[in-house]
Amino acid sequence: MLPAGAAFTYGAHQVVVSGDIALHLMKWSAPDSQGNYTSALSVAVLRRQADGLWKIVIDHPFGDQVMAI
């Protein structure tokens, strides 16, 4: 588990857009309370609103865990 206030490092990211839906993929890492690093692939789905702004509708910070099974 990551402690509150952990300093995140963000890596490469990619955005795939189709109409008013976007998929955002981003690598991240952060130290746990013992100084060991946890890293994962964040997966988020966004929807463009009528005013043109994007809002996240699904956010999964550990999106790559399913591939580890």
Secondary structure per residue as TSV (DSSP state, phi and psi in degrees):
chain	resnum	aa	ss	phi	psi
A	1	M	-	360.0	140.6
A	2	L	-	-88.3	138.1
A	3	P	-	-73.7	155.8
A	4	A	T	-60.2	138.0
A	5	G	T	81.1	10.5
A	6	A	-	-57.3	142.1
A	7	A	-	-85.8	107.4
A	8	F	-	-82.5	145.1
A	9	T	E	-115.5	129.6
A	10	Y	E	-107.5	137.9
A	11	G	E	-107.4	-149.6
A	12	A	E	-61.1	148.8
A	13	H	E	-140.9	159.9
A	14	Q	E	-140.6	142.2
A	15	V	E	-124.5	128.7
A	16	V	E	-116.1	123.2
A	17	V	E	-115.3	136.2
A	18	S	E	-137.9	104.4
A	19	G	T	63.7	-121.0
A	20	D	T	-100.4	14.1
A	21	I	E	-119.8	139.1
A	22	A	E	-134.3	147.2
A	23	L	E	-114.1	124.1
A	24	H	E	-114.9	124.1
A	25	L	E	-118.0	132.5
A	26	M	E	-151.3	132.8
A	27	K	E	-80.8	144.9
A	28	W	E	-145.6	159.8
A	29	S	E	-148.3	155.8
A	30	A	E	-159.8	148.6
A	31	P	E	-80.7	143.4
A	32	D	-	-86.5	-173.1
A	33	S	T	-68.8	-16.2
A	34	Q	T	-97.6	1.4
A	35	G	S	89.4	0.1
A	36	N	-	-80.1	145.6
A	37	Y	E	-95.0	135.7
A	38	T	E	-106.2	138.2
A	39	S	E	-138.6	155.5
A	40	A	E	-162.3	178.4
A	41	L	E	-111.7	116.1
A	42	S	E	-80.8	133.3
A	43	V	E	-122.6	124.3
A	44	A	E	-134.2	142.7
A	45	V	E	-112.2	131.1
A	46	L	E	-121.4	154.2
A	47	R	E	-126.1	132.0
A	48	R	E	-75.1	130.2
A	49	Q	-	-85.8	167.9
A	50	A	T	-58.2	-29.3
A	51	D	T	-85.3	3.0
A	52	G	S	92.0	-10.2
A	53	L	-	-79.9	153.7
A	54	W	E	-101.9	138.8
A	55	K	E	-126.8	140.8
A	56	I	E	-75.6	129.8
A	57	V	E	-108.9	-22.7
A	58	I	E	-140.3	132.1
A	59	D	E	-135.8	117.3
A	60	H	E	-126.6	98.5
A	61	P	T	-69.2	-17.0
A	62	F	T	-116.4	46.7
A	63	G	T	-63.7	-18.1
A	64	D	T	-90.6	-3.0
A	65	Q	G	-61.1	-32.5
A	66	V	G	-63.4	-28.1
A	67	M	G	-77.7	-14.4
A	68	A	G	-84.9	-7.5
A	69	I	-	-78.9	360.0
